[in-house]
Amino acid sequence: MFEGKKILITGGTGTIGQAMVDRLLLMKPEVIRIFSRDEYKQFQMKEKYREHENIRFLLGDIRDKERLGRAMNDIDVVFSLAALKHVPACEYDPYEAVKTNVIGTQNIIACALEHNVKKVIYASSDKAVSPTNTMGATKLLAERLVSSADYSKGKAKTIFSAVRFGNVIGSRGSVIPLWREQIIREKKITITEPDMTRFMMSISESVELLLEACEKSSGGEIFVLKMPIIRLIDLAYALIDVICEEVNISPSEITIQQIGLRTGEKMYEELMTEDESLYAVEYEKMFAVQRTYSNNHTNNKSPKSYSSYGQDVLSITEIYQLIKSALNSYCPMMEEVK
């Protein structure tokens, strides 16, 4: 599907962006353009991929429409990964989140239409469903912009679709690298609420979801992976076992400190709303929530909640195996603490 194609990845120096590059290189694209504002990560990637002449690096911010337009010139497919994604940071600086996650997304849409891009796949979050925080609200707005762009594009041929990620195991800034650092340096873990539940996915699953969405998209859909659910306290116990085994510390030396919910955090997450479930096409490993603008969908479905609340969760042993599997693949959490 990507052989001979020209691909742009915004936010391409992030965890998922780098994993995307590794996967796409196997598909022989003509060029992969990495667009991000982090010059140091670009330097690191240039060193890593120095033998690949079909990778280009462009410094820039999706807030800068002119620069983004230059990056998108003659591109076939855009994977939109650039975002402000950390809940506390977005709560503290909400307009900064709006400028990147909302206005930046609209810039991507406008540039894609201007340059006749064939497909745009936007990376959203399960926090966009019934949001209680700024990050989730901006992701919801961005989803609406993407869906609306596909509906109102006129004669343009660009296809716009989105995916919703859960919590990605081992990605930079996630709880696992934080806890790993705490275990090694402080022999403790700080946990917000032990019974909090979350949907979990691996870095490789995130990449496959993006690629599958690109293949299946016909316009306006939101693709959602069927993900396992974990309790935060079970994740903590499993990670303690993994890291203590790695650095030869006894798990009994590690303490767990409860600090309470942070501003904007939820006790559980949802993959889709009950209303969205009425328009969702189910595949073996994912759902595709169809756009609802045309309002002419026919089905006999009853609304259903896809929430992490009150559902079966993975055991500590299963989470342990999940983490070990993540460590055996691409996982930057192993690089953070030396």
N, C-alpha and C positions, 0 to 999 in steps of 0.2 A: 504493500500500500504506500510506503514511503520511499521506495526506490526512485532515485532521480528527482525527488521533491526538495523544495527549499523550505526550511522550517525555522520559525522564530520561537524561542522560549523566553518569555519575560520572567524575571526572577529566576533565571537559569542557573545562578550560582548557589541556590539553596539546596537543601537535602534532596528533595524530589527532582529538582531541575537537573542536578548532576547525575542522578540515577536514570533520568530520562535520556540524557546524552549517551550514557553507556548502552542503553537499550536501542536507541535509534541508530547508533553507529552500525549495529548488526544488520540494519535494513537498507544500508547503502544509499542514504540521501545525498543529493548533490551538495547541499550546504546546511549546516546548523548554525544559526546565529544566537548567541547568548547575550541577552540584554539585561543588565542589572546596574545598580548604583554602587556596588561594593567592589572597589578596585583591587583590594587585597585578595578577595576570593577569586576574582578574575585572574590575577597573577598566579595563584595556586593552580587554577584550572588550566591556564596556558602551559604551565610546566607539566601537568599531568597528561595533557593531550597534544604535546608539541609535535608528535609524529602524524597528527591528523590534519591535513591541509584543508579539509572541508569544514572546519570549525572556525567561526569568526566571533570575536568578542567586541561588544559595543557598550561603552559606559553610558548610562542614562537613566532617567526616571520616567515611569509611565505618567507622571503628572505633567511632563514636558511633551506636549502633543507634537511639536515640530520635530524634536529628536526621535520620538517614537515613529513618526511617519517615515523618516529616513531609514530607520531600522526595518520597517515593514515593506519597503519597496521591493517588488518582484518576489514576494513571499507567497507560498502556497498554503501553508498551515501555521496557525498561531496557537501555542499552548500558553495560556495566560495564568502564570503562577505567582507573579509579583503581588505582594499584599503586606499590610500590617496585620499580623495575626495573633498577637499576644493580648489576651483579655485585659490585664491590668494596665498595660501601656495605652491601649485604646480608650480605656475609661478615663485615664489621666489626661490624655490629649485627644479628645473625640474628633475635633475638626481635622486633625492630621490624619486620622483614620478615614474620614470622609474624603479628604483630598486624594488619598491613595486608592482606597478600596472602591469608592463610588466614582469620583471624577476621573481617576486613572482608568477605570474600566470603560467609562464612556469614551475616553480618548482612544482606547484600543478598538472599540466598535467603530468610531468615526474613521480612524486610519485604515482599518480593514476594509471598509466600504470604499474608501477613496482609492485604495490600491488593489481592489478586486481580489482580495484573499479568498481562497476557496472555503476554508473552514477555520473557525475560531472555537477552541474548547477552553472554557473558563473554569478554574478550580475554586469551588466554594467550600462550605463547611457545614457539618450538621448543626452548628450553632446558628445557622441562618433560619432554622425551623423554630418558630415561636420564640424569637430572640428575647433575652432579658439583659443583654449587654450591648455596648456600642459596636464591638467587633461583629457580633452576630447580626445586628441591625444593618450594618454597612454591607455585609455579605448578602443579606436578603435583598437590599436595594440593588446590588450589583447583579444578582440573579434576575431580578425583574428587568433590568436594563438589557441584559443579554437576550432574554425571552422576547422582550418587546422589539428589540432590534431585528430579530428574525421575522417577526410578524409584520413589521412596518417598513421593511427594506425596499419595497417597491420592486423594480425590475432587477435589482442587484441579485447576484447569484450566491453571495456569501452565506454559508450555513453557520449559525450560531447555536451552540449548545453548552451545557455546564455539567460538572460532576460535583458531588458532595463528598468530601473526605470526613472520616471520623478522626480519632486521635491516631497519629502515625507513630508507631513504635520506633523510638530511637532518633527521631528527627531532632535537629537542633532547636533548642528552646522548649522542647517537650519536657514532661515531668521525669522521664527516665534518665536523661543525662544529668539533670539537677540532683536527683536522688543518688545516682552513682557517685557524683562528686561529694555529696554529703556523707555517704557511707565511708568513702576512702579518707576524707579529710577530717570529718567530725564524728564519725561513728554514730550517726543518728540520721533519722529521716523526719522531715516536717510534712505532715499530712493535713489537708484541709478538713475533709469529712470522711471517715472510714467507709461509710455506706454509700458514698457517691458512686454512681455507675456511669460507664462510658463505653462507646463503641470503639473497638480497636482494629487497626489494619496495619499491615507491614508496608515498608517503603516499596517493595516490589509489587504489592497489590495496588498501591497508589498509581504506580506507573502503568500497570496493566489496565486499570480502570480508565485512565486517560486515553490509552491507545484503543481500547474497546469502544469507548464513547466516540472517538474520532471515526472509527470504522462504521458504527451503527447509526450515527446521528443523521437525521434528515432535516432537523431544524427545530429549535425551541425546547428540546427535551432537557431534563435534568437527570443524569444517571447516578444511581445510588447503589453502592456495593452492599451486599448482605454481609454484615459484620458480626463477629462474636462480641459479647458483652462481658465486661470485667467490673468487679468492685475494686475501689481504690485500695482498700486495706489488703485485699488478696494480691494485687499487683505489687504492693510494698513488700509483702512477705516473700513473694516469688523472686523479686529483684534482689532482696537481701541475700537469698540463697545463691543466686547467680553470681553476684559481685563478691561475696565473701569467699566463694569457691575460687574465683579468679585471683583474688589478692591474698588468699590464705589468712582470712580473718574468721573468727568464730561468730556465727549469726547471733549468739547470745550476747555479744558485746554491743550490738546495735540497738539503740532505743528509738521509739517512735513517738514523736511529739505532735499532738493535734493542735492546729492553729485556727480552725474555723474557716468558713467560706469567705472567699475574697469578693469584693464588690463585683456584681454582675454574674457571678458563677451560679450554675444550676446544679441541683442534686442528680438530675438525669438529663439525657439528651434524646432527641427524636430524629429519625431518618427522614420522615415526611409527616405532614399533617394528615388528619383524617380526610379532609377535603381532597388533598393531593392523591390519597390512596385510591380515590374513585377514578383517577385518570392515569394510573400507573400500569404500565405493561411489565409483567414479570418474566424475567429470564432465569436461567439456572442459577447464576451467581449475582444477579443485580436486578434492580428495577429501573425503568425509564419513565419518569413522570412527564406526561405529555403536556404541551402548552395548552392553556385553557382559554385563550383569547377568542377562538372561534366559537366556543360554547356549543359545539354540535357533536360532541362525543356521545356515543350511545353505549351503555353497559348496564348490567344488572347487579353491579357490585353493591355491597353494603360498606359504609365507611369503616376503616380499621386503623387503629393506632399502631405506629411502628416506633415504639419508645423503649428506652433501656430500663424503664421503671417496672418493677415487679416481674421481670423476665428471668429465665434461666441464665446463670452466669458461668463463666469458665472456672474450673477448680484451680487451686494454687499450682498443682502439678501441670495442668494444661497451660497456664500462663507461663510457668517456668520454661516449658518446651517452646512456647511462642517466642519468648525472649532469646533463648539459645539459638533458635532458628534465625532470628533477626541478626544476631551477632555473627552468624556464619555467612551472611550476605552483606550487601552494602549497608553500613551502619556507622555514621560519624560519631555516635556516642562513645565509641572506643578510643577516639582521638582526643577527647576533651580534657582528660585528666592524666597527667603524666607524673 
